[in-house]
Amino acid sequence: MDKAFADNLNIVIVDDEEVNLILFEALLEKKGFSVKKSFNNPIEAKKYILQYGCDILLVDYNMPDVNGATLIKDIKVYLPDLISIMITADQTNDTMIEALNAGANDVLLKPISSASFELKFKNMTQLAASLKVTKEHNSELQLEASFYQNVSQENALLLGQYEKLINTSSAFLRVDTTLEIIDINDVYCSILKANRNTLVGSSVKGILAAEFVEEHVGTILRELSEKGVWHGIMKVNTFDKNIIYLDSSINAIYNEFDTIIEYMAVAHDVTELISIQDEIQKTQSDVVFTMGSIGETRSKETGNHVKRVAEYSKELALLYGLSKEDAELLKTASPMHDIGKVGIPDAILNKPGRLTAEEFTIMKTHSILGYQMLKHSTRPILKTAALVAKEHHEKWDGSGYTKGKKAEDIHIFGRITALADVFDALGSDRCYKKAWEDEHIFELLKEQREKHFDPKLVDLFFDNLALFLNIREMFKD
């Protein structure tokens, strides 16, 4: 439990016996919680809570004047979100039913064991954390509602309306450990374009996008098992066949044996925000591709060269074992590998014959020029493009430029782009050469294995040669 969250919890204890108040305070302090107020008089406790609020209430059942169940019921008229545990030595069903009907979240039986107390209180703090997420998303409404926390009937009605508005702005979902939906509120049903009867009893996997289930559900369950909480974006299918994104906080709920018995989620629809981010990403990708094409156009190369290099790079990255995210990032950034050529004089860039040693020295500066153009950006795409521009002429044996790096000291993005760029360049006409035949290209790539190129990448290339030849055909000049 986050220490700041624990410190800010408003915990109130009500018991007419002083020794019990001391015991509960000691148990809570042992777990890092401090009690805001203890009362041996339930009437005084009610006055305090209505004035200052309460996150978690521990209340004894058997007290003079007002019993614990009645106190909870009275307070929840004004504070519907009150979380409470009723403590009693009476183990009859009637007392427990009375407590739960009054709005208690759990019942703790005397004599009290430390383990049982800690477990039940842990579950209540998890519930309080979930409610905190909802309230943070509705802070303005809560602030206004707080002004109406008055004992008068009129203000109580106003407060109830505000609380109802807060509750209807957040989606709640409960699932058991088999991932079957136990309960779901109207907000969640509205988001999914479904009714509650259709969803309760079905698997939560049914509302999640298939790729999200395959790639993330196992990880989420492991994190819940280890930490008891998970937060992230879920990709979800609606019943009208649309894809939406939900910013979700999930908490594990435990029984008295510290075993997870269910999960509770609070979610908010962030589909519009994700769409905006995707549009920004697409715009960045388009800009990167266009800038890369400008660099190739200056050297009289076709825009399809950068398309092919991008596709080759993505497939090599996936074959090498990089994540889908990294493979897509490299595909988007690799078209900028030669952007530094915009700083090379035309007479050198488009010279039809062999470059002199001095001219080649100038030509080699295009890699560092490209890096310097892009290195100041904090955007992942442009940072990756800067790296690729700088390292795609490094060689496995250390004979390349700009730094003469060797083997795995060269970033994998640079090693991949090097092979993709050379394969495509050799098979294309240039101002200084005609396209090579495939036989000669393949001979050179094999000969340069462990010299120019990462040997593993060369092996992957030839093991999947048909894939790369198909890409070349799809994007031919």
VOMIKE-673719 format. One record per residue (C-alpha): residue in three letters; x, y, z. Coordinates in steps of 0.1 Angstrom, whole numbers, plus 5000, padded with zeros to 4 digits. Each point is the difference from the previous one (the first is absolute). Example, Ala and Ser with C-alpha at 12.3 -4.5 7.8 and 13.67 -1.06 7.14 Angstrom:
REM residues 2
<'ALA'; <5123; 4955; 5078>>,
<'SER'; <5014; 5034; 4993>>,
REM end
This chain:
REM residues 477
<'MET'; <5000; 5000; 5000>>,
<'ASP'; <5014; 5034; 4990>>,
<'LYS'; <5012; 5018; 5032>>,
<'ALA'; <4985; 5034; 4990>>,
<'PHE'; <4967; 4983; 4993>>,
<'ALA'; <5001; 4982; 5034>>,
<'ASP'; <5009; 5033; 5018>>,
<'ASN'; <4971; 5018; 4985>>,
<'LEU'; <4973; 4974; 5008>>,
<'ASN'; <4975; 5014; 5025>>,
<'ILE'; <4994; 4970; 5023>>,
<'VAL'; <4975; 5002; 5028>>,
<'ILE'; <4995; 4974; 5028>>,
<'VAL'; <4968; 4998; 5021>>,
<'ASP'; <4998; 4977; 5031>>,
<'ASP'; <4986; 5006; 5034>>,
<'GLU'; <5028; 4981; 5016>>,
<'GLU'; <5033; 5019; 5003>>,
<'VAL'; <5022; 4968; 4999>>,
<'ASN'; <4986; 4991; 4966>>,
<'LEU'; <5008; 5035; 4987>>,
<'ILE'; <5036; 4995; 5011>>,
<'LEU'; <5002; 4965; 4984>>,
<'PHE'; <4987; 5012; 4966>>,
<'GLU'; <5023; 5030; 5000>>,
<'ALA'; <5030; 4977; 5007>>,
<'LEU'; <4991; 4976; 4973>>,
<'LEU'; <4996; 5028; 4974>>,
<'GLU'; <5033; 5017; 5011>>,
<'LYS'; <5018; 4967; 4995>>,
<'LYS'; <4989; 5000; 4964>>,
<'GLY'; <5010; 5036; 4994>>,
<'PHE'; <4966; 5017; 5005>>,
<'SER'; <4991; 5028; 5024>>,
<'VAL'; <4966; 5004; 5015>>,
<'LYS'; <4986; 5035; 4995>>,
<'LYS'; <4974; 4997; 5028>>,
<'SER'; <4987; 4975; 5026>>,
<'PHE'; <4967; 5003; 5018>>,
<'ASN'; <4983; 4981; 5028>>,
<'ASN'; <4968; 5019; 4993>>,
<'PRO'; <4982; 4992; 4966>>,
<'ILE'; <4981; 5033; 5001>>,
<'GLU'; <5032; 5020; 5002>>,
<'ALA'; <5016; 4979; 4973>>,
<'LYS'; <4970; 5007; 4976>>,
<'LYS'; <5004; 5037; 5006>>,
<'TYR'; <5037; 4999; 4992>>,
<'ILE'; <4996; 4978; 4969>>,
<'LEU'; <4973; 5022; 4985>>,
<'GLN'; <5022; 5031; 5006>>,
<'TYR'; <5034; 4986; 4989>>,
<'GLY'; <4992; 4969; 4980>>,
<'CYS'; <5013; 4965; 5003>>,
<'ASP'; <5017; 4976; 4976>>,
<'ILE'; <4999; 4968; 5021>>,
<'LEU'; <4978; 4995; 5032>>,
<'LEU'; <5006; 4972; 5025>>,
<'VAL'; <4970; 4998; 5023>>,
<'ASP'; <4989; 4976; 5028>>,
<'TYR'; <4965; 4987; 4997>>,
<'ASN'; <4989; 4998; 5037>>,
<'MET'; <5001; 5036; 5014>>,
<'PRO'; <4976; 5020; 5021>>,
<'ASP'; <4975; 5025; 4984>>,
<'VAL'; <5009; 4990; 4964>>,
<'ASN'; <5013; 4967; 4988>>,
<'GLY'; <5027; 4997; 4973>>,
<'ALA'; <4975; 4990; 4972>>,
<'THR'; <4978; 5030; 5006>>,
<'LEU'; <5030; 5023; 5001>>,
<'ILE'; <5012; 4988; 4966>>,
<'LYS'; <4965; 5003; 4985>>,
<'ASP'; <4996; 5035; 5014>>,
<'ILE'; <5033; 5012; 4987>>,
<'LYS'; <4996; 4985; 4965>>,
<'VAL'; <4970; 5021; 4994>>,
<'TYR'; <5025; 5029; 4998>>,
<'LEU'; <5031; 4981; 4989>>,
<'PRO'; <4989; 4972; 4976>>,
<'ASP'; <5036; 4991; 4993>>,
<'LEU'; <5009; 4994; 5036>>,
<'ILE'; <5021; 4968; 5004>>,
<'SER'; <4994; 4982; 5033>>,
<'ILE'; <5007; 4969; 5020>>,
<'MET'; <4977; 4990; 5028>>,
<'ILE'; <5015; 4981; 5029>>,
<'THR'; <4979; 4977; 5021>>,
<'ALA'; <5001; 4969; 5023>>,
<'ASP'; <4966; 4989; 4988>>,
<'GLN'; <5005; 4973; 4974>>,
<'THR'; <4963; 4996; 4991>>,
<'ASN'; <4989; 5006; 4965>>,
<'ASP'; <4974; 5026; 5011>>,
<'THR'; <5027; 5024; 5012>>,
<'MET'; <5022; 4996; 4970>>,
<'ILE'; <4971; 5005; 4976>>,
<'GLU'; <4990; 5031; 5020>>,
<'ALA'; <5035; 5014; 4996>>,
<'LEU'; <5002; 4993; 4963>>,
<'ASN'; <4965; 5014; 4993>>,
<'ALA'; <5010; 5031; 5019>>,
<'GLY'; <5029; 5005; 4975>>,
<'ALA'; <5030; 4984; 5017>>,
<'ASN'; <5026; 4987; 4976>>,
<'ASP'; <5011; 4972; 5023>>,
<'VAL'; <4996; 4985; 5034>>,
<'LEU'; <5028; 4991; 5024>>,
<'LEU'; <4992; 4975; 5027>>,
<'LYS'; <5014; 5000; 5036>>,
<'PRO'; <5023; 4988; 5013>>,
<'ILE'; <5021; 5018; 4974>>,
<'SER'; <5032; 4984; 4986>>,
<'SER'; <5027; 5023; 4986>>,
<'ALA'; <5000; 4981; 4967>>,
<'SER'; <4963; 5002; 4995>>,
<'PHE'; <4999; 5037; 5009>>,
<'GLU'; <5029; 5009; 4976>>,
<'LEU'; <4985; 4981; 4971>>,
<'LYS'; <4966; 5016; 5003>>,
<'PHE'; <5015; 5034; 5004>>,
<'LYS'; <5022; 4994; 4970>>,
<'ASN'; <4969; 4993; 4979>>,
<'MET'; <4984; 5032; 5012>>,
<'THR'; <5031; 5021; 4991>>,
<'GLN'; <5000; 4984; 4965>>,
<'LEU'; <4964; 5011; 4997>>,
<'ALA'; <5009; 5035; 5012>>,
<'ALA'; <5027; 5002; 4974>>,
<'SER'; <4976; 4991; 4972>>,
<'LEU'; <4975; 5027; 5012>>,
<'LYS'; <5029; 5025; 5002>>,
<'VAL'; <5006; 4994; 4962>>,
<'THR'; <4964; 5009; 4994>>,
<'LYS'; <5000; 5030; 5022>>,
<'GLU'; <5032; 5013; 4983>>,
<'HIS'; <4983; 4999; 4967>>,
<'ASN'; <4971; 5020; 5014>>,
<'SER'; <5018; 5024; 5024>>,
<'GLU'; <4980; 5030; 4990>>,
<'LEU'; <4967; 4983; 5006>>,
<'GLN'; <5012; 4987; 5034>>,
<'LEU'; <5012; 5034; 5010>>,
<'GLU'; <4965; 5015; 4993>>,
<'ALA'; <4984; 4970; 5017>>,
<'SER'; <5020; 5005; 5031>>,
<'PHE'; <4982; 5034; 5006>>,
<'TYR'; <4967; 4981; 5003>>,
<'GLN'; <5010; 4975; 5026>>,
<'ASN'; <4975; 5014; 5025>>,
<'VAL'; <4977; 4982; 5024>>,
<'SER'; <4969; 5016; 4986>>,
<'GLN'; <4977; 4979; 4978>>,
<'GLU'; <5002; 5025; 4971>>,
<'ASN'; <5038; 5000; 4999>>,
<'ALA'; <5000; 4962; 5004>>,
<'LEU'; <4979; 4997; 4968>>,
<'LEU'; <5024; 5023; 4982>>,
<'LEU'; <5030; 4980; 5011>>,
<'GLY'; <4984; 4968; 4989>>,
<'GLN'; <4995; 5015; 4965>>,
<'TYR'; <5036; 5011; 4998>>,
<'GLU'; <5012; 4966; 5012>>,
<'LYS'; <4978; 4983; 4974>>,
<'LEU'; <5015; 5022; 4973>>,
<'ILE'; <5036; 4990; 5011>>,
<'ASN'; <4991; 4963; 5000>>,
<'THR'; <4985; 5002; 4965>>,
<'SER'; <5032; 5015; 4986>>,
<'SER'; <5022; 4970; 5007>>,
<'ALA'; <4998; 4964; 4988>>,
<'PHE'; <5002; 4971; 5025>>,
<'LEU'; <5006; 4964; 4994>>,
<'ARG'; <5004; 4969; 5022>>,
<'VAL'; <5013; 4967; 4988>>,
<'ASP'; <5008; 4967; 5018>>,
<'THR'; <5033; 4982; 4998>>,
<'THR'; <4988; 4981; 4969>>,
<'LEU'; <4995; 5034; 4984>>,
<'GLU'; <4962; 4996; 5000>>,
<'ILE'; <4982; 5033; 5004>>,
<'ILE'; <4983; 5002; 5034>>,
<'ASP'; <4986; 5035; 4998>>,
<'ILE'; <5001; 5030; 4977>>,
<'ASN'; <4985; 5034; 5003>>,
<'ASP'; <4979; 5020; 4975>>,
<'VAL'; <5029; 5022; 4990>>,
<'TYR'; <5021; 4970; 4989>>,
<'CYS'; <4970; 4985; 4982>>,
<'SER'; <4994; 5033; 4982>>,
<'ILE'; <5036; 5002; 4989>>,
<'LEU'; <4998; 4964; 4986>>,
<'LYS'; <4966; 5006; 4984>>,
<'ALA'; <4987; 4969; 5018>>,
<'ASN'; <4975; 4992; 5028>>,
<'ARG'; <5009; 4987; 5034>>,
<'ASN'; <4982; 4966; 4996>>,
<'THR'; <5021; 4992; 4969>>,
<'LEU'; <5033; 5007; 5018>>,
<'VAL'; <4996; 4986; 5035>>,
<'GLY'; <5011; 4964; 5000>>,
<'SER'; <5021; 5003; 4968>>,
<'SER'; <5037; 5001; 4997>>,
<'VAL'; <5017; 5034; 5001>>,
<'LYS'; <5022; 4987; 4972>>,
<'GLY'; <4970; 5003; 4978>>,
<'ILE'; <5000; 5038; 5002>>,
<'LEU'; <5038; 5003; 4995>>,
<'ALA'; <5016; 5002; 4966>>,
<'ALA'; <5015; 4966; 4990>>,
<'GLU'; <5035; 5014; 4997>>,
<'PHE'; <4998; 5017; 5034>>,
<'VAL'; <4989; 4967; 5016>>,
<'GLU'; <5029; 4982; 4983>>,
<'GLU'; <5027; 5025; 5008>>,
<'HIS'; <4990; 5015; 5033>>,
<'VAL'; <4975; 4981; 5021>>,
<'GLY'; <5026; 4975; 5013>>,
<'THR'; <5023; 5029; 5010>>,
<'ILE'; <4972; 5019; 5017>>,
<'LEU'; <4990; 4969; 5021>>,
<'ARG'; <5036; 4995; 5010>>,
<'GLU'; <5003; 5036; 5011>>,
<'LEU'; <4968; 4998; 5020>>,
<'SER'; <5012; 4968; 5016>>,
<'GLU'; <5033; 5016; 5010>>,
<'LYS'; <4990; 5036; 5008>>,
<'GLY'; <4962; 4999; 5004>>,
<'VAL'; <4995; 5029; 4975>>,
<'TRP'; <5003; 5008; 4963>>,
<'HIS'; <4995; 5031; 4980>>,
<'GLY'; <5001; 5005; 4963>>,
<'ILE'; <4981; 5004; 4967>>,
<'MET'; <4977; 4971; 4989>>,
<'LYS'; <4990; 4995; 4964>>,
<'VAL'; <4963; 4990; 5001>>,
<'ASN'; <4973; 4988; 4975>>,
<'THR'; <4966; 5017; 5002>>,
<'PHE'; <4968; 4981; 4992>>,
<'ASP'; <4995; 5023; 4969>>,
<'LYS'; <5034; 4987; 4987>>,
<'ASN'; <5022; 5029; 5007>>,
<'ILE'; <5033; 5001; 5018>>,
<'ILE'; <5004; 5023; 5030>>,
<'TYR'; <5028; 5006; 5026>>,
<'LEU'; <4993; 5001; 5037>>,
<'ASP'; <5024; 5014; 5026>>,
<'SER'; <4996; 4973; 5026>>,
<'SER'; <5011; 4996; 5037>>,
<'ILE'; <4995; 4964; 5013>>,
<'ASN'; <5003; 4989; 5036>>,
<'ALA'; <5002; 4965; 5013>>,
<'ILE'; <4976; 4992; 5029>>,
<'TYR'; <5011; 4975; 5026>>,
<'ASN'; <4983; 4976; 5025>>,
<'GLU'; <5011; 4994; 5036>>,
<'PHE'; <5026; 4975; 4988>>,
<'ASP'; <5017; 5027; 4978>>,
<'THR'; <4987; 4982; 4969>>,
<'ILE'; <4987; 5021; 4971>>,
<'ILE'; <4963; 4994; 4996>>,
<'GLU'; <4991; 5026; 4974>>,
<'TYR'; <5011; 5031; 4981>>,
<'MET'; <4984; 5034; 4999>>,
<'ALA'; <5007; 5025; 4972>>,
<'VAL'; <4993; 5037; 4996>>,
<'ALA'; <5002; 5012; 4964>>,
<'HIS'; <4997; 5032; 4979>>,
<'ASP'; <4996; 5002; 4962>>,
<'VAL'; <5031; 5016; 4985>>,
<'THR'; <4993; 4990; 4964>>,
<'GLU'; <5000; 5035; 4987>>,
<'LEU'; <5033; 5008; 5017>>,
<'ILE'; <5015; 4968; 4985>>,
<'SER'; <4987; 5010; 4966>>,
<'ILE'; <5016; 5034; 5003>>,
<'GLN'; <5033; 4984; 5010>>,
<'ASP'; <4998; 4976; 4971>>,
<'GLU'; <4994; 5029; 4976>>,
<'ILE'; <5030; 5018; 5014>>,
<'GLN'; <5021; 4968; 4996>>,
<'LYS'; <4988; 4996; 4964>>,
<'THR'; <5008; 5037; 4992>>,
<'GLN'; <5035; 4995; 5014>>,
<'SER'; <5004; 4969; 4979>>,
<'ASP'; <4989; 5018; 4969>>,
<'VAL'; <5024; 5029; 5007>>,
<'VAL'; <5029; 4976; 5006>>,
<'PHE'; <4993; 4981; 4968>>,
<'THR'; <4997; 5032; 4980>>,
<'MET'; <5033; 5013; 5014>>,
<'GLY'; <5016; 4967; 4992>>,
<'SER'; <4987; 5002; 4964>>,
<'ILE'; <5014; 5035; 4996>>,
<'GLY'; <5034; 4987; 5009>>,
<'GLU'; <4998; 4972; 4975>>,
<'THR'; <4986; 5023; 4973>>,
<'ARG'; <5031; 5023; 5003>>,
<'SER'; <5022; 4970; 4992>>,
<'LYS'; <4976; 4990; 4971>>,
<'GLU'; <4987; 4969; 5018>>,
<'THR'; <4963; 4990; 5000>>,
<'GLY'; <4977; 5004; 5029>>,
<'ASN'; <4994; 4963; 4998>>,
<'HIS'; <5035; 4994; 5013>>,
<'VAL'; <4991; 5014; 5034>>,
<'LYS'; <4967; 4980; 4999>>,
<'ARG'; <5019; 4968; 4993>>,
<'VAL'; <5026; 5007; 5026>>,
<'ALA'; <4973; 5007; 5026>>,
<'GLU'; <4982; 4967; 4992>>,
<'TYR'; <5032; 4979; 5000>>,
<'SER'; <5010; 5016; 5033>>,
<'LYS'; <4967; 4992; 5017>>,
<'GLU'; <5001; 4963; 4989>>,
<'LEU'; <5036; 4996; 5010>>,
<'ALA'; <4993; 5015; 5034>>,
<'LEU'; <4971; 4975; 5006>>,
<'LEU'; <5021; 4971; 4988>>,
<'TYR'; <5028; 5011; 5023>>,
<'GLY'; <4976; 4998; 5029>>,
<'LEU'; <4993; 5037; 5006>>,
<'SER'; <4965; 5010; 5013>>,
<'LYS'; <4973; 5010; 4976>>,
<'GLU'; <5002; 5036; 5014>>,
<'ASP'; <5038; 5002; 4994>>,
<'ALA'; <4995; 4985; 4965>>,
<'GLU'; <4974; 5026; 4991>>,
<'LEU'; <5022; 5028; 5015>>,
<'LEU'; <5029; 4990; 4978>>,
<'LYS'; <4978; 4997; 4969>>,
<'THR'; <4987; 5036; 5006>>,
<'ALA'; <5035; 5014; 5008>>,
<'SER'; <5022; 4982; 4974>>,
<'PRO'; <4989; 5021; 4970>>,
<'MET'; <5021; 5028; 5016>>,
<'HIS'; <5032; 4980; 4998>>,
<'ASP'; <5015; 5022; 4973>>,
<'ILE'; <4984; 5033; 5009>>,
<'GLY'; <5035; 5015; 5005>>,
<'LYS'; <5005; 4998; 4962>>,
<'VAL'; <4982; 5034; 4998>>,
<'GLY'; <5032; 5015; 5013>>,
<'ILE'; <5022; 4984; 4974>>,
<'PRO'; <5009; 5020; 4968>>,
<'ASP'; <4981; 4989; 4968>>,
<'ALA'; <5033; 4996; 4982>>,
<'ILE'; <5011; 4972; 5024>>,
<'LEU'; <4965; 4986; 5007>>,
<'ASN'; <4992; 4995; 4963>>,
<'LYS'; <5035; 4994; 4986>>,
<'PRO'; <4996; 4972; 4974>>,
<'GLY'; <5035; 4985; 5006>>,
<'ARG'; <5021; 4989; 5029>>,
<'LEU'; <5005; 5026; 5028>>,
<'THR'; <5035; 5011; 5008>>,
<'ALA'; <5013; 4994; 5035>>,
<'GLU'; <4993; 5037; 5009>>,
<'GLU'; <4965; 4997; 4986>>,
<'PHE'; <4993; 4968; 5018>>,
<'THR'; <5011; 5016; 5032>>,
<'ILE'; <4974; 5028; 4995>>,
<'MET'; <4973; 4974; 4990>>,
<'LYS'; <5006; 4981; 5032>>,
<'THR'; <4990; 5031; 5020>>,
<'HIS'; <4963; 4994; 4990>>,
<'SER'; <4996; 4976; 5029>>,
<'ILE'; <5011; 5024; 5027>>,
<'LEU'; <4981; 5029; 4982>>,
<'GLY'; <4968; 4980; 5002>>,
<'TYR'; <5006; 4992; 5037>>,
<'GLN'; <5007; 5036; 5008>>,
<'MET'; <4967; 5011; 4983>>,
<'LEU'; <4979; 4976; 5021>>,
<'LYS'; <5018; 4994; 5033>>,
<'HIS'; <4984; 5028; 5019>>,
<'SER'; <4965; 4986; 4997>>,
<'THR'; <4984; 4981; 5030>>,
<'ARG'; <4975; 4983; 4977>>,
<'PRO'; <5006; 4962; 4998>>,
<'ILE'; <4998; 5000; 4962>>,
<'LEU'; <5025; 5028; 4995>>,
<'LYS'; <5023; 4987; 5027>>,
<'THR'; <5000; 4966; 4982>>,
<'ALA'; <5005; 5017; 4966>>,
<'ALA'; <5030; 5019; 5014>>,
<'LEU'; <5016; 4967; 5013>>,
<'VAL'; <4994; 4983; 4966>>,
<'ALA'; <5015; 5029; 4981>>,
<'LYS'; <5031; 4999; 5021>>,
<'GLU'; <5006; 4962; 5001>>,
<'HIS'; <4987; 4985; 4968>>,
<'HIS'; <5035; 5002; 4984>>,
<'GLU'; <5017; 4983; 5029>>,
<'LYS'; <5013; 4965; 4992>>,
<'TRP'; <5001; 4968; 5020>>,
<'ASP'; <5038; 4998; 4998>>,
<'GLY'; <5005; 5036; 5011>>,
<'SER'; <5011; 5014; 4966>>,
<'GLY'; <4970; 5022; 4995>>,
<'TYR'; <4992; 5036; 5010>>,
<'THR'; <4992; 5023; 5018>>,
<'LYS'; <5015; 4986; 5031>>,
<'GLY'; <5015; 4967; 4989>>,
<'LYS'; <4978; 4980; 5023>>,
<'LYS'; <5001; 4962; 5000>>,
<'ALA'; <4976; 4971; 5003>>,
<'GLU'; <4973; 5005; 5026>>,
<'ASP'; <5014; 5034; 5010>>,
<'ILE'; <4981; 5011; 4969>>,
<'HIS'; <4963; 5005; 5009>>,
<'ILE'; <4978; 4973; 4986>>,
<'PHE'; <4980; 5026; 4981>>,
<'GLY'; <5032; 5011; 4982>>,
<'ARG'; <5010; 4964; 4992>>,
<'ILE'; <4966; 4993; 4986>>,
<'THR'; <4998; 5031; 4979>>,
<'ALA'; <5035; 4994; 4986>>,
<'LEU'; <4991; 4966; 4986>>,
<'ALA'; <4966; 5013; 4987>>,
<'ASP'; <5016; 5031; 4984>>,
<'VAL'; <5028; 4981; 4982>>,
<'PHE'; <4977; 4972; 4987>>,
<'ASP'; <4977; 5026; 4984>>,
<'ALA'; <5027; 5023; 4988>>,
<'LEU'; <5019; 4972; 4982>>,
<'GLY'; <4968; 4990; 4982>>,
<'SER'; <4992; 5036; 4988>>,
<'ASP'; <5014; 5022; 4974>>,
<'ARG'; <5021; 5029; 5013>>,
<'CYS'; <5017; 5029; 4982>>,
<'TYR'; <5033; 4982; 5005>>,
<'LYS'; <4989; 4964; 4992>>,
<'LYS'; <4975; 4977; 4985>>,
<'ALA'; <4979; 4976; 5021>>,
<'TRP'; <5017; 4968; 5009>>,
<'GLU'; <4987; 4966; 4992>>,
<'ASP'; <4986; 4981; 5030>>,
<'GLU'; <5027; 4973; 4997>>,
<'HIS'; <5027; 5026; 5005>>,
<'ILE'; <4981; 5018; 5028>>,
<'PHE'; <4996; 4967; 5019>>,
<'GLU'; <5037; 4992; 4995>>,
<'LEU'; <5010; 5033; 5015>>,
<'LEU'; <4976; 4998; 5030>>,
<'LYS'; <5014; 4965; 5008>>,
<'GLU'; <5035; 5011; 4995>>,
<'GLN'; <4995; 5030; 5023>>,
<'ARG'; <4985; 4978; 5028>>,
<'GLU'; <5019; 5008; 5032>>,
<'LYS'; <5018; 5028; 4981>>,
<'HIS'; <4975; 5027; 4991>>,
<'PHE'; <4969; 4983; 5013>>,
<'ASP'; <4987; 4983; 5032>>,
<'PRO'; <5003; 4963; 4992>>,
<'LYS'; <4967; 4992; 5017>>,
<'LEU'; <4982; 5025; 4979>>,
<'VAL'; <5016; 4987; 4968>>,
<'ASP'; <4988; 4964; 5009>>,
<'LEU'; <4965; 5013; 5008>>,
<'PHE'; <5000; 5018; 4966>>,
<'PHE'; <5008; 4969; 4980>>,
<'ASP'; <4978; 4977; 5021>>,
<'ASN'; <4971; 5023; 4991>>,
<'LEU'; <5012; 5011; 4965>>,
<'ALA'; <4965; 4996; 4984>>,
<'LEU'; <4986; 5025; 5025>>,
<'PHE'; <5024; 5027; 4990>>,
<'LEU'; <4998; 4994; 4963>>,
<'ASN'; <4962; 5003; 5003>>,
<'ILE'; <5004; 5034; 5017>>,
<'ARG'; <5023; 5011; 4972>>,
<'GLU'; <4975; 4990; 4975>>,
<'MET'; <4971; 5017; 5018>>,
<'PHE'; <5019; 5034; 5001>>,
<'LYS'; <5020; 4998; 4968>>,
<'ASP'; <5009; 5032; 4982>>,
REM end
